[in-house]
Amino acid sequence: MPQHQSRVRFIGSRELHRDLPKVLETLEDPEARFVLTIHSKPKAVIIGAEAFLDILRGPSAQDRLLALQLGALVQGHEASAATSEVEAPQGELIGV
C-alpha cells in the first residue's frame, strides 16, 4: 500500500488572504491540509469539503498524526505563554 506524503502546510493570515484562490484550488486535493497561524501560533486547520467528509467517516493515520502534532504545538504555546506572563515585566512583547 503506497504511503501518501503529508500535504500539511503552515500558512499565515496575510499569506492566506493574498493566496486564497490558490489555497482553495489546493484544497480540492483531499490530502491537502493548511494550518492557519496568527503570530506564529496555530489557530485553525483548513481542509476541503471532501476531506472533512472523509474525517467524519473515520480519520486517517495522517490526520491522527496531525492532531497529535498540533496538540503538542498548542500545548507548547500555552505553556510558554503562561511561563512568559509570570517571568516578563508588564508591557514587554514576548517573541515566540
C-alpha positions as CSV (number, residue, x, y, z in Angstrom):
1,M,0.0,0.0,0.0
2,P,1.6,3.3,-1.0
3,Q,2.0,5.9,1.7
4,H,0.9,9.4,1.0
5,Q,3.3,12.2,1.7
6,S,1.9,14.7,4.2
7,R,0.2,17.7,2.5
8,V,0.2,19.8,5.6
9,R,1.4,23.4,5.1
10,F,1.5,26.2,7.7
11,I,0.1,29.5,6.3
12,G,-0.1,32.9,7.9
13,S,-3.2,35.1,7.8
14,R,-1.6,37.6,5.3
15,E,-0.5,34.8,3.0
16,L,-3.9,33.2,3.2
17,H,-5.6,36.5,2.3
18,R,-3.2,37.1,-0.6
19,D,-3.3,33.5,-2.0
20,L,-6.9,32.5,-1.2
21,P,-7.7,31.3,-4.8
22,K,-4.6,29.1,-4.9
23,V,-5.3,27.7,-1.4
24,L,-8.9,26.9,-2.4
25,E,-7.6,25.2,-5.5
26,T,-5.1,23.2,-3.5
27,L,-7.9,22.1,-1.1
28,E,-9.5,20.2,-3.9
29,D,-6.9,17.5,-3.1
30,P,-8.5,15.6,-0.3
31,E,-5.0,15.1,1.2
32,A,-4.2,18.8,1.5
33,R,-4.2,20.5,4.9
34,F,-3.4,24.0,5.9
35,V,-2.6,25.2,9.5
36,L,-3.5,28.8,9.8
37,T,-1.1,30.7,12.1
38,I,-1.6,34.0,13.8
39,H,1.7,35.5,15.2
40,S,3.3,32.1,14.6
41,K,0.7,30.3,16.8
42,P,-1.6,27.6,15.2
43,K,-5.2,28.9,15.3
44,A,-7.1,26.7,12.8
45,V,-6.8,23.8,10.4
46,I,-8.2,24.4,6.9
47,I,-9.4,21.4,4.9
48,G,-11.5,20.9,1.9
49,A,-15.1,19.7,2.0
50,E,-14.3,16.2,0.7
51,A,-11.5,15.8,3.3
52,F,-13.9,16.9,6.0
53,L,-16.4,14.2,5.0
54,D,-13.6,11.6,4.9
55,I,-12.7,12.6,8.5
56,L,-16.3,12.2,9.6
57,R,-16.2,8.7,8.2
58,G,-13.1,8.0,10.2
59,P,-9.7,9.9,10.5
60,S,-6.7,8.6,8.5
61,A,-3.4,7.9,10.1
62,Q,-2.1,11.2,8.7
63,D,-5.0,13.1,10.3
64,R,-4.4,11.4,13.7
65,L,-0.7,12.3,13.4
66,L,-1.5,15.9,12.5
67,A,-3.9,16.1,15.6
68,L,-1.1,14.8,17.9
69,Q,1.4,17.3,16.4
70,L,-1.0,20.2,16.6
71,G,-1.9,19.3,20.2
72,A,1.8,19.4,21.1
73,L,2.2,22.8,19.4
74,V,-0.8,24.3,21.0
75,Q,0.1,23.0,24.5
76,G,3.6,24.2,24.0
77,H,2.4,27.7,23.1
78,E,0.0,27.7,26.1
79,A,2.8,26.6,28.5
80,S,5.3,29.1,27.1
81,A,2.7,31.9,27.3
82,A,1.9,31.0,30.9
83,T,5.6,31.0,31.8
84,S,6.2,34.2,29.9
85,E,3.4,36.0,31.7
86,V,5.0,35.1,35.0
87,E,8.5,36.0,34.1
88,A,8.1,39.0,31.8
89,P,7.6,42.6,33.1
90,Q,4.3,44.1,32.0
91,G,4.3,45.9,28.7
92,E,7.1,43.9,27.1
93,L,6.5,41.9,24.0
94,I,7.4,38.2,24.2
95,G,8.7,36.6,21.0
96,V,7.6,33.0,20.4
